[in-house]
Amino acid sequence: MVATGSFAAMKSVPYRLQFASYVLAMMADNIEHVISYWVVFQKFHSPALAGFAVLSHWLPFLLFSVAVGGLADRFDPRRIIQCGMLLFIVASAGWGFFFITDTIQMWHAMLLLVIHGCAGVLWQTPNQLLLYELVGPADLPSAVRLNAMARYLGILVGPAVGGIIMLTLGTSHGIIFNTLFYLPMLLWLFRAPMRDKSVAVRRFAVRGLADILLTIRAIGTQPVLSAMTWLAGLTSFMIGNAYHAQMPGFAGDLGHGDPGVSYSVLLAADAAGALLAGIALESWGRLKGTPRTAIMLAMLWSVALLGFALVRIYPVAIALLFFAGFFELSFNTMAQALVQLNAPPEIRGRVVGLYNMAGLGMRAFSGITVGLFGAAIGIHWSLGLSAALLLALLLILYRRRVRTA
């Protein structure tokens, strides 16, 4: 991957519009989580429903990412993203209807959570393909990093904006108001340019499970693609973002002042590290994107989380989470860019979909490795053991990559 200058993708006007609309849509996604989770918790007080919320968010990526990638190979990815935005709007409007009428039942909540999860699948994989079309291969690494920054901006800003909306408009009208934040992406995509005009008229059959098997065979002959897909799958399965859900427990165990404030600071440290990574990598632009570098950064991420699981000193814990966020964004964006740049053009959507199936879908199982085991042996032990095992697996992957190279 050749560096083309600091913030190279921002030189493209279409990309700047995509970036702004992506931040708003990601913010809306997180606002919906804040409002809906709060109301559902107050209504049902159901840990099982909270667990279903996590599964419904990630399982669609596991089940449908490759199929959606196949659709993006066959049809215009802009239209698929718009379908995702419409589903987001339906989900937010649905929550608003049930909140206003006070008729929500548990199965209503489960259905809306599934709709929201499916909307995410229809958004993420085609959006990654759209980045390639907007900026081309030279500036793709920059576009991927900046979009990852946009995701963290949405995650940081979303809860704060969601809280303000709940205070000013209330939960019912606030979540309906939230649908407006999806409109910029939905409307801009009608005018978004496409570099490769043939994308919209390609015709490849979408074959469900057969697509997954064929795509696995296709990347099996390409070491870069297989290594990065393994990297995404291992890091997501072993840890993913499951430690975020356990952060209140870590904050309480660290025992530094008010647990609510400590919890917020720990999450902010992780997100701040990721944002700094995006800014630093864009400004510096000299870190060469290779599979070995991506794996090494993932190993540093696992070391930082291992240290966080073991430490009992609050300032050190904050520093370790900051480094964890820095390394996580670094290896994830590098791996994603390598996958897009090395994917065969005719099946790029399926390859990116397989990568997302590994990188996002496998997060559904990290709730077992970190969450359920944490209930049995303690969250410090479960995260520490998961990080140590991940480090060993990444070391094996690194050695295999060195031999292949």
C-alpha positions as CSV (number, residue, x, y, z in Angstrom):
1,M,0.0,0.0,0.0
2,V,1.6,3.2,-1.1
3,A,1.1,6.3,0.9
4,T,-0.4,9.2,-1.1
5,G,-0.1,12.0,1.5
6,S,-1.8,12.9,4.8
7,F,-5.6,12.4,4.8
8,A,-5.4,11.6,1.1
9,A,-9.0,10.4,0.8
10,M,-10.3,13.7,2.0
11,K,-9.1,15.3,-1.2
12,S,-12.1,13.6,-2.9
13,V,-15.3,15.7,-2.6
14,P,-17.5,12.5,-2.9
15,Y,-15.5,10.9,-0.1
16,R,-15.9,13.9,2.2
17,L,-19.7,13.7,1.7
18,Q,-19.6,10.0,2.4
19,F,-17.5,10.6,5.5
20,A,-20.0,13.1,6.9
21,S,-23.1,11.0,6.2
22,Y,-21.3,8.0,7.6
23,V,-20.6,9.8,10.9
24,L,-24.3,10.8,11.1
25,A,-25.6,7.3,10.4
26,M,-23.2,5.8,12.9
27,M,-24.2,8.3,15.4
28,A,-27.9,7.5,14.8
29,D,-27.1,3.8,15.2
30,N,-25.7,4.4,18.6
31,I,-28.5,6.9,19.6
32,E,-31.0,4.1,18.9
33,H,-29.0,1.7,21.1
34,V,-29.0,4.3,23.9
35,I,-32.7,5.0,23.9
36,S,-34.1,1.6,23.0
37,Y,-31.8,-0.3,25.5
38,W,-32.8,2.1,28.2
39,V,-36.5,1.8,27.7
40,V,-36.4,-1.9,27.2
41,F,-34.4,-2.4,30.4
42,Q,-36.9,-0.3,32.3
43,K,-39.8,-2.2,30.8
44,F,-38.6,-5.8,31.0
45,H,-35.5,-6.0,33.3
46,S,-34.5,-9.0,31.3
47,P,-30.9,-10.1,31.1
48,A,-31.9,-12.7,28.5
49,L,-33.2,-9.9,26.2
50,A,-30.0,-8.0,26.7
51,G,-28.1,-11.1,25.6
52,F,-30.4,-11.4,22.6
53,A,-29.6,-7.8,21.7
54,V,-25.9,-8.7,21.4
55,L,-26.6,-11.8,19.3
56,S,-29.1,-10.1,17.0
57,H,-26.5,-7.4,16.3
58,W,-23.7,-9.7,15.3
59,L,-25.3,-13.0,14.1
60,P,-26.6,-11.4,10.9
61,F,-23.0,-10.6,10.0
62,L,-22.1,-14.2,10.6
63,L,-25.0,-15.6,8.6
64,F,-25.4,-13.1,5.7
65,S,-22.2,-11.1,5.2
66,V,-21.0,-13.2,2.2
67,A,-24.5,-13.3,0.7
68,V,-24.7,-9.5,0.9
69,G,-21.2,-9.3,-0.6
70,G,-22.5,-11.4,-3.4
71,L,-25.4,-9.1,-3.9
72,A,-23.0,-6.2,-4.0
73,D,-21.0,-8.0,-6.7
74,R,-24.2,-8.4,-8.7
75,F,-26.0,-5.2,-8.1
76,D,-25.2,-1.5,-7.4
77,P,-23.8,-1.4,-3.8
78,R,-25.3,2.1,-3.4
79,R,-28.9,0.6,-3.6
80,I,-28.0,-2.1,-1.1
81,I,-26.8,0.5,1.4
82,Q,-30.0,2.5,0.9
83,C,-32.0,-0.6,1.8
84,G,-30.0,-0.8,5.0
85,M,-30.7,2.8,5.8
86,L,-34.4,2.2,5.2
87,L,-34.3,-0.7,7.7
88,F,-32.6,1.5,10.2
89,I,-35.4,4.0,9.8
90,V,-38.1,1.3,10.1
91,A,-36.4,0.1,13.3
92,S,-36.2,3.6,14.9
93,A,-39.8,4.4,13.8
94,G,-41.0,1.1,15.1
95,W,-39.5,1.7,18.6
96,G,-41.1,5.1,18.6
97,F,-44.5,3.7,17.7
98,F,-44.4,1.1,20.5
99,F,-43.1,3.6,23.0
100,I,-45.8,6.2,22.2
101,T,-48.6,3.7,22.3
102,D,-47.0,1.9,25.3
103,T,-47.8,-1.5,23.7
104,I,-44.4,-2.9,23.3
105,Q,-44.0,-6.6,24.1
106,M,-40.8,-8.7,24.3
107,W,-41.4,-10.2,20.8
108,H,-41.8,-6.7,19.4
109,A,-38.4,-5.7,20.9
110,M,-36.8,-8.9,19.5
111,L,-38.2,-8.3,16.0
112,L,-36.9,-4.7,16.0
113,L,-33.5,-5.8,17.2
114,V,-33.3,-8.3,14.4
115,I,-34.3,-5.6,11.8
116,H,-31.6,-3.4,13.2
117,G,-29.0,-6.1,12.9
118,C,-29.9,-6.9,9.3
119,A,-29.7,-3.2,8.5
120,G,-26.1,-3.2,9.7
121,V,-25.2,-6.1,7.3
122,L,-26.8,-4.4,4.4
123,W,-24.7,-1.3,5.2
124,Q,-21.2,-2.3,6.1
125,T,-20.0,-4.7,3.4
126,P,-21.4,-2.6,0.4
127,N,-20.1,0.5,2.0
128,Q,-16.6,-0.9,2.0
129,L,-16.9,-1.6,-1.7
130,L,-18.2,1.9,-2.2
131,L,-15.0,3.3,-0.7
132,Y,-13.0,1.5,-3.3
133,E,-15.1,3.0,-6.0
134,L,-15.0,6.5,-4.6
135,V,-11.2,6.9,-4.1
136,G,-9.6,4.0,-6.0
137,P,-6.8,1.6,-4.9
138,A,-4.2,4.3,-4.2
139,D,-6.1,6.2,-1.5
140,L,-8.1,3.2,-0.2
141,P,-6.0,2.7,2.9
142,S,-6.6,6.3,3.8
143,A,-10.3,6.0,3.2
144,V,-10.5,2.8,5.3
145,R,-8.7,4.5,8.2
146,L,-10.8,7.6,8.0
147,N,-14.0,5.6,8.0
148,A,-12.9,3.7,11.0
149,M,-12.3,7.1,12.7
150,A,-15.9,8.0,11.6
151,R,-17.2,4.9,13.3
152,Y,-15.5,5.8,16.6
153,L,-16.7,9.4,16.3
154,G,-20.2,8.0,16.0
155,I,-19.7,5.7,19.0
156,L,-18.3,8.6,21.1
157,V,-20.9,11.2,20.1
158,G,-23.9,8.9,19.8
159,P,-24.5,8.3,23.5
160,A,-24.0,12.0,24.4
161,V,-26.5,13.1,21.7
162,G,-28.8,10.3,22.6
163,G,-28.8,11.5,26.2
164,I,-29.6,15.1,25.2
165,I,-32.4,13.9,22.9
166,M,-34.0,11.8,25.7
167,L,-33.8,14.9,28.0
168,T,-35.3,17.3,25.5
169,L,-37.7,15.3,23.4
170,G,-38.3,12.2,25.5
171,T,-37.7,8.6,24.5
172,S,-40.7,8.2,22.3
173,H,-40.4,11.3,20.1
174,G,-36.6,11.3,20.4
175,I,-36.1,7.9,18.8
176,I,-38.5,9.0,15.9
177,F,-36.4,12.2,15.5
178,N,-33.4,10.0,15.3
179,T,-34.6,8.7,11.9
180,L,-33.6,12.1,10.4
181,F,-29.9,11.3,10.9
182,Y,-30.1,8.4,8.4
183,L,-31.5,10.6,5.6
184,P,-28.2,12.2,4.5
185,M,-26.7,8.9,3.7
186,L,-29.9,7.6,2.1
187,L,-30.3,10.8,-0.1
188,W,-26.6,11.3,-1.0
189,L,-26.4,7.8,-2.4
190,F,-28.7,8.7,-5.3
191,R,-25.9,11.1,-6.5
192,A,-22.8,9.2,-5.3
193,P,-20.5,8.6,-8.2
194,M,-19.1,5.2,-9.2
195,R,-15.6,4.8,-10.8
196,D,-16.4,1.4,-12.2
197,K,-19.6,1.7,-14.1
198,S,-19.7,-2.0,-14.8
199,V,-20.4,-2.7,-11.1
200,A,-24.1,-2.0,-11.5
201,V,-24.5,-4.4,-14.4
202,R,-22.4,-7.4,-13.2
203,R,-24.4,-10.7,-13.1
204,F,-23.1,-13.4,-10.7
205,A,-25.5,-15.8,-9.1
206,V,-25.8,-15.6,-5.3
207,R,-25.7,-19.2,-4.0
208,G,-26.0,-18.9,-0.2
209,L,-23.9,-21.4,1.6
210,A,-22.1,-22.4,-1.6
211,D,-20.9,-18.8,-1.9
212,I,-19.1,-19.1,1.5
213,L,-17.4,-22.4,0.5
214,L,-16.4,-21.1,-2.9
215,T,-15.0,-17.9,-1.5
216,I,-13.0,-19.8,1.2
217,R,-11.5,-21.9,-1.6
218,A,-10.8,-18.8,-3.7
219,I,-8.9,-17.0,-0.9
220,G,-7.1,-20.3,0.1
221,T,-4.8,-19.8,-2.9
222,Q,-4.0,-16.2,-1.9
223,P,-1.9,-16.0,1.3
224,V,-2.6,-12.4,2.0
225,L,-6.4,-12.8,1.9
226,S,-6.4,-16.0,4.0
227,A,-4.0,-14.6,6.6
228,M,-6.1,-11.4,7.1
229,T,-9.4,-13.4,7.2
230,W,-7.8,-15.7,9.9
231,L,-6.6,-12.6,11.7
232,A,-10.1,-11.0,11.8
233,G,-11.7,-14.3,12.8
234,L,-9.3,-15.1,15.6
235,T,-9.3,-11.6,17.2
236,S,-13.1,-11.4,17.0
237,F,-13.8,-14.9,18.3
238,M,-11.4,-14.7,21.2
239,I,-12.1,-11.2,22.4
240,G,-13.9,-9.0,19.8
241,N,-15.5,-6.1,21.8
242,A,-16.9,-8.3,24.5
243,Y,-14.8,-6.6,27.1
244,H,-16.8,-3.4,26.5
245,A,-19.9,-5.1,28.0
246,Q,-17.8,-6.1,31.1
247,M,-16.4,-2.6,31.6
248,P,-18.7,-1.7,34.5
249,G,-17.3,-4.8,36.3
250,F,-13.7,-3.8,35.6
251,A,-14.5,-0.2,36.8
252,G,-16.0,-1.5,40.1
253,D,-13.0,-3.8,40.7
254,L,-10.5,-1.0,40.1
255,G,-12.3,0.9,42.8
256,H,-11.4,4.4,41.7
257,G,-14.1,6.9,42.8
258,D,-17.5,6.7,41.4
259,P,-17.9,3.5,39.3
260,G,-20.1,5.2,36.7
261,V,-17.5,7.9,36.1
262,S,-14.7,5.3,36.1
263,Y,-16.7,3.2,33.6
264,S,-17.1,6.2,31.2
265,V,-13.4,7.1,31.4
266,L,-12.3,3.5,30.6
267,L,-14.5,3.4,27.5
268,A,-13.4,6.9,26.5
269,A,-9.7,5.8,26.8
270,D,-10.3,2.9,24.4
271,A,-12.1,5.1,21.9
272,A,-9.6,8.0,22.2
273,G,-6.7,5.6,21.5
274,A,-8.5,4.5,18.3
275,L,-9.1,8.0,17.2
276,L,-5.5,9.0,17.8
277,A,-4.4,5.9,15.8
278,G,-6.4,7.1,12.8
279,I,-5.0,10.6,13.1
280,A,-1.4,9.4,13.6
281,L,-1.5,6.9,10.8
282,E,-3.0,9.5,8.4
283,S,-0.6,12.2,9.4
284,W,2.5,10.0,9.4
285,G,1.6,7.8,6.5
286,R,4.9,5.7,6.6
287,L,3.7,2.6,8.3
288,K,3.8,0.0,5.5
289,G,0.6,-2.1,5.3
290,T,1.7,-5.7,5.2
291,P,0.1,-8.9,6.7
292,R,3.0,-9.3,9.1
293,T,2.6,-5.7,10.3
294,A,-1.1,-6.2,10.8
295,I,-0.5,-9.4,12.8
296,M,2.1,-7.8,15.0
297,L,-0.2,-4.9,15.8
298,A,-2.9,-7.5,16.7
299,M,-0.4,-9.2,19.0
300,L,0.3,-5.8,20.7
301,W,-3.4,-5.4,21.1
302,S,-3.7,-8.7,22.9
303,V,-0.7,-7.8,25.1
304,A,-2.4,-4.5,26.1
305,L,-5.6,-6.3,27.0
306,L,-3.8,-9.0,28.9
307,G,-2.1,-6.3,30.9
308,F,-5.5,-4.5,31.5
309,A,-7.0,-7.8,32.7
310,L,-4.2,-8.2,35.3
311,V,-3.6,-4.7,36.5
312,R,-5.2,-3.2,39.6
313,I,-3.9,0.4,39.2
314,Y,-6.5,2.7,37.7
315,P,-4.2,5.1,35.8
316,V,-2.3,2.1,34.3
317,A,-5.6,0.5,33.3
318,I,-6.5,3.7,31.5
319,A,-3.2,3.8,29.6
320,L,-3.5,0.1,28.6
321,L,-7.0,0.6,27.2
322,F,-5.7,3.7,25.3
323,F,-3.0,1.5,23.7
324,A,-5.5,-1.2,23.1
325,G,-7.7,1.2,21.1
326,F,-4.7,2.4,19.2
327,F,-3.6,-1.0,18.2
328,E,-7.1,-2.3,17.4
329,L,-7.9,0.4,14.9
330,S,-4.4,0.1,13.4
331,F,-4.5,-3.7,12.7
332,N,-8.2,-3.7,11.7
333,T,-8.0,-0.9,9.1
334,M,-4.7,-2.3,7.7
335,A,-6.2,-5.8,7.4
336,Q,-9.4,-4.5,5.8
337,A,-7.4,-2.4,3.2
338,L,-5.2,-5.4,2.3
339,V,-8.3,-7.6,1.8
340,Q,-9.9,-5.0,-0.6
341,L,-6.7,-4.3,-2.5
342,N,-5.9,-8.0,-3.0
343,A,-9.5,-9.3,-3.7
344,P,-10.2,-10.5,-7.2
345,P,-12.4,-7.7,-8.8
346,E,-15.1,-10.1,-9.9
347,I,-15.7,-11.5,-6.4
348,R,-14.5,-8.5,-4.3
349,G,-17.9,-8.3,-2.6
350,R,-17.9,-11.9,-1.5
351,V,-14.3,-11.7,-0.3
352,V,-15.0,-8.5,1.8
353,G,-18.2,-10.3,3.0
354,L,-16.2,-13.3,4.2
355,Y,-13.8,-10.9,5.9
356,N,-16.7,-9.2,7.7
357,M,-18.2,-12.6,8.5
358,A,-15.0,-13.4,10.3
359,G,-14.3,-10.0,11.8
360,L,-17.8,-9.0,12.8
361,G,-19.9,-12.2,12.8
362,M,-17.5,-14.0,15.1
363,R,-18.0,-11.3,17.8
364,A,-21.2,-13.2,18.6
365,F,-19.1,-15.9,20.2
366,S,-16.8,-13.5,22.1
367,G,-19.6,-13.2,24.6
368,I,-18.9,-16.9,25.4
369,T,-15.1,-16.6,25.7
370,V,-15.1,-13.4,27.7
371,G,-18.7,-13.1,29.0
372,L,-19.9,-16.6,30.1
373,F,-16.5,-17.7,31.2
374,G,-16.3,-14.5,33.1
375,A,-19.4,-15.4,35.1
376,A,-17.7,-18.7,36.0
377,I,-14.1,-17.7,36.7
378,G,-14.2,-13.9,36.9
379,I,-13.9,-11.3,34.2
380,H,-10.2,-10.6,34.9
381,W,-9.3,-14.3,34.4
382,S,-11.6,-14.8,31.4
383,L,-10.2,-11.7,29.5
384,G,-6.6,-12.5,30.6
385,L,-6.8,-16.1,29.4
386,S,-8.6,-15.1,26.2
387,A,-5.9,-12.5,25.5
388,A,-3.1,-15.0,26.3
389,L,-4.5,-17.7,24.1
390,L,-5.1,-15.2,21.3
391,L,-1.5,-14.1,21.5
392,A,-0.3,-17.7,21.1
393,L,-2.6,-18.2,18.1
394,L,-1.4,-15.0,16.5
395,L,2.2,-16.0,17.0
396,I,1.4,-19.2,15.1
397,L,-0.3,-17.2,12.4
398,Y,2.7,-14.9,12.2
399,R,5.2,-17.7,11.8
400,R,3.0,-19.3,9.1
401,R,2.9,-16.0,7.3
402,V,6.7,-15.6,7.5
403,R,7.2,-19.1,6.1
404,T,4.7,-18.4,3.3
405,A,6.4,-15.1,2.4
